Amino acid sequence: MAKKAFIFDMDGVIIDSEHFHSITKVQAIRSFGVDVSEADLNLESYVGRSAKSFFSDVIAKYPALGDDWEVIARKKHELYQKILREDPDLKPIDGIPELLERLKENGYKIGLGSSSVMANIQLVLGRFGIMDYFDAIAAGSEVEHAKPAPDVYLLTASRLGIAPENCTVVEDATAGIAAAKAAGMRCIAVRNPNSGEQDFSQADVVIDQYDEIKL
């Protein structure tokens, strides 16, 4: 029997962090002198997508920010990493440690494919003591095309040594679900109220909590 794997997104799947992403995006933009609110930025449509995608669109909308999206993205990452290191309210989503343990006990390979940069992934997995569950990790900064392109999930599967058709992705966002299906993988969508309105129509299964996943 072919080996099988589960591949997890991180934000909104491992940790409930979309609220913190929203806050730090607004703070970063304001620090460059443009007064915006979360409502101005259509944040829900960027859940699961790359910093380049978001900040490129932002500087096109607000020319006063200049023409280098990476400058603002670096500020946002600095603010966000402070939260990852220090905020007491940041914790794994309920059921994640138990699901990872069940997967290991049942012989699955476990990967993580996130739009986040590697430093953020390592901060999260290290802080919550779950790094050792993961057999392979891929960051959005390592691939040419961000979600909804399949690149990050294909890279994760390659590092796991598992064929895409034997991988199941766990996602909370429209872009991530599209990426998983484009990679030829099965996808379980988990409803996360803090991820906003997402389209789950491409997902194979939709769940509300992790104990609904049957191995």
C-alpha positions as CSV (number, residue, x, y, z in Angstrom):
1,M,0.0,0.0,0.0
2,A,1.3,3.4,-1.0
3,K,2.4,5.7,1.8
4,K,0.0,8.6,2.5
5,A,0.5,12.1,3.9
6,F,-1.4,15.0,5.4
7,I,-0.2,18.5,4.5
8,F,-1.4,21.4,6.6
9,D,-1.6,25.1,5.9
10,M,-0.5,27.1,8.9
11,D,-2.5,30.4,9.4
12,G,-6.1,29.6,10.3
13,V,-5.3,25.9,10.4
14,I,-2.5,25.4,12.9
15,I,-2.9,28.7,14.6
16,D,-5.8,31.2,14.7
17,S,-3.7,34.1,13.4
18,E,-5.7,35.8,10.6
19,H,-6.8,38.5,13.1
20,F,-3.2,39.3,13.9
21,H,-2.3,39.4,10.2
22,S,-5.1,41.9,9.6
23,I,-4.0,44.1,12.5
24,T,-0.3,44.2,11.5
25,K,-1.1,44.9,7.8
26,V,-3.0,48.0,8.9
27,Q,-0.3,49.0,11.4
28,A,2.4,48.6,8.7
29,I,0.6,50.7,6.1
30,R,-0.2,53.4,8.7
31,S,3.5,53.6,9.7
32,F,4.2,54.8,6.2
33,G,1.7,57.7,6.5
34,V,-1.4,56.3,4.9
35,D,-4.4,56.1,7.2
36,V,-6.4,53.0,6.3
37,S,-8.8,50.7,8.1
38,E,-9.3,46.9,7.8
39,A,-12.5,47.6,5.8
40,D,-10.5,49.6,3.2
41,L,-8.2,46.7,2.3
42,N,-10.6,43.8,1.4
43,L,-8.6,41.5,3.6
44,E,-10.8,38.5,3.3
45,S,-9.9,38.1,-0.3
46,Y,-6.2,37.8,0.6
47,V,-6.5,35.1,3.2
48,G,-4.0,32.3,2.4
49,R,-2.3,34.4,-0.3
50,S,1.3,35.8,-0.3
51,A,2.6,39.1,1.1
52,K,3.7,40.1,-2.5
53,S,0.1,39.7,-3.8
54,F,-1.4,41.8,-1.0
55,F,1.2,44.6,-0.8
56,S,1.6,44.9,-4.6
57,D,-2.1,45.7,-4.8
58,V,-1.9,48.0,-1.8
59,I,0.8,50.2,-3.3
60,A,-1.1,50.3,-6.6
61,K,-4.1,51.6,-4.7
62,Y,-2.2,54.1,-2.5
63,P,0.6,55.7,-4.5
64,A,1.8,57.6,-1.5
65,L,3.3,54.4,-0.2
66,G,5.9,54.4,-2.9
67,D,6.7,51.6,-5.4
68,D,8.5,49.0,-3.3
69,W,6.0,46.5,-1.8
70,E,8.8,44.7,0.1
71,V,9.6,47.7,2.3
72,I,6.1,47.6,3.7
73,A,6.0,43.8,3.9
74,R,9.2,43.8,6.0
75,K,7.5,46.2,8.4
76,K,4.5,44.0,8.6
77,H,6.6,40.9,9.2
78,E,8.5,42.6,12.0
79,L,5.2,43.5,13.7
80,Y,3.8,40.0,13.2
81,Q,6.9,38.2,14.4
82,K,6.7,40.2,17.7
83,I,3.2,38.7,18.1
84,L,4.3,35.2,17.3
85,R,7.1,35.5,19.9
86,E,5.2,37.3,22.7
87,D,1.4,37.4,22.5
88,P,-0.2,35.3,25.2
89,D,-3.4,34.9,23.2
90,L,-1.8,33.0,20.3
91,K,-2.2,29.3,20.7
92,P,-2.7,26.2,18.5
93,I,-6.3,25.7,17.3
94,D,-8.2,23.3,19.4
95,G,-7.6,19.7,18.3
96,I,-4.5,20.2,16.3
97,P,-2.0,18.6,18.8
98,E,-4.3,15.6,19.1
99,L,-4.8,15.3,15.4
100,L,-1.0,15.4,14.7
101,E,-0.5,12.7,17.3
102,R,-3.2,10.5,15.7
103,L,-1.7,10.9,12.3
104,K,1.7,9.8,13.6
105,E,0.3,6.8,15.4
106,N,-1.4,5.7,12.2
107,G,1.8,6.0,10.1
108,Y,1.0,9.1,8.0
109,K,3.7,11.4,6.8
110,I,3.0,15.0,7.9
111,G,3.9,18.2,6.0
112,L,3.3,21.9,6.2
113,G,2.9,24.2,3.1
114,S,2.3,27.8,4.1
115,S,2.3,31.2,2.3
116,S,4.3,32.4,5.3
117,V,8.0,32.9,5.3
118,M,10.1,30.1,6.9
119,A,11.1,32.2,9.9
120,N,7.4,32.6,10.9
121,I,6.7,28.9,10.4
122,Q,9.7,28.0,12.6
123,L,8.6,30.5,15.3
124,V,5.1,29.0,15.4
125,L,6.1,25.3,15.4
126,G,8.9,25.9,17.9
127,R,6.8,28.0,20.3
128,F,4.1,25.4,20.6
129,G,6.4,22.4,20.7
130,I,5.0,20.7,17.6
131,M,7.9,21.0,15.2
132,D,8.8,17.3,15.5
133,Y,5.5,16.1,14.1
134,F,6.4,17.5,10.7
135,D,8.4,15.5,8.3
136,A,8.7,18.3,5.7
137,I,8.0,22.0,5.5
138,A,7.7,24.4,2.6
139,A,7.3,28.2,2.8
140,G,5.7,30.5,0.3
141,S,9.0,32.4,-0.1
142,E,10.6,29.2,-1.6
143,V,8.3,28.9,-4.6
144,E,7.8,31.0,-7.7
145,H,4.0,31.1,-7.7
146,A,1.9,31.7,-4.5
147,K,-1.4,30.1,-3.7
148,P,-3.8,29.6,-5.5
149,A,-1.0,28.1,-7.7
150,P,-0.1,24.6,-6.5
151,D,3.7,25.2,-6.1
152,V,4.0,25.2,-2.3
153,Y,2.0,22.0,-1.9
154,L,3.9,20.2,-4.7
155,L,7.2,21.2,-3.1
156,T,5.9,19.8,0.3
157,A,4.9,16.5,-1.3
158,S,8.2,16.3,-3.0
159,R,10.1,16.8,0.2
160,L,7.9,14.2,1.9
161,G,8.5,11.7,-0.9
162,I,4.8,11.2,-1.4
163,A,2.9,11.3,-4.7
164,P,0.4,14.2,-4.8
165,E,-2.5,11.8,-5.3
166,N,-1.7,10.3,-1.9
167,C,-1.7,13.6,-0.1
168,T,-4.6,15.2,1.8
169,V,-4.4,19.0,2.4
170,V,-6.1,20.7,5.4
171,E,-7.0,24.3,4.5
172,D,-9.2,27.2,5.6
173,A,-9.0,29.5,2.6
174,T,-10.3,29.6,-1.0
175,A,-6.8,30.2,-2.4
176,G,-5.4,27.3,-0.5
177,I,-8.2,24.9,-1.5
178,A,-7.6,25.9,-5.1
179,A,-3.9,25.2,-4.7
180,A,-4.5,21.8,-3.2
181,K,-6.8,20.8,-6.0
182,A,-4.5,22.2,-8.7
183,A,-1.8,20.0,-7.2
184,G,-4.0,16.9,-7.6
185,M,-4.5,16.4,-3.9
186,R,-7.5,15.7,-1.7
187,C,-8.6,18.7,0.4
188,I,-10.3,19.0,3.7
189,A,-11.6,22.5,4.4
190,V,-12.0,23.6,8.0
191,R,-14.4,26.4,8.8
192,N,-12.6,29.2,10.8
193,P,-14.8,32.2,11.6
194,N,-11.8,34.4,11.8
195,S,-10.8,33.6,8.2
196,G,-13.9,35.4,6.9
197,E,-16.2,34.3,4.1
198,Q,-14.3,31.6,2.1
199,D,-15.5,29.5,-0.8
200,F,-15.3,25.8,0.1
201,S,-17.0,24.5,-3.1
202,Q,-13.8,22.8,-4.4
203,A,-13.1,21.0,-1.1
204,D,-13.7,17.2,-0.9
205,V,-14.8,17.5,2.8
206,V,-15.8,20.4,5.0
207,I,-15.4,20.2,8.8
208,D,-15.9,22.4,11.8
209,Q,-13.5,20.7,14.2
210,Y,-10.6,18.3,13.9
211,D,-12.1,15.3,15.6
212,E,-14.4,15.0,12.6
213,I,-11.4,13.8,10.5
214,K,-11.6,10.0,10.2
215,L,-8.4,8.2,9.3
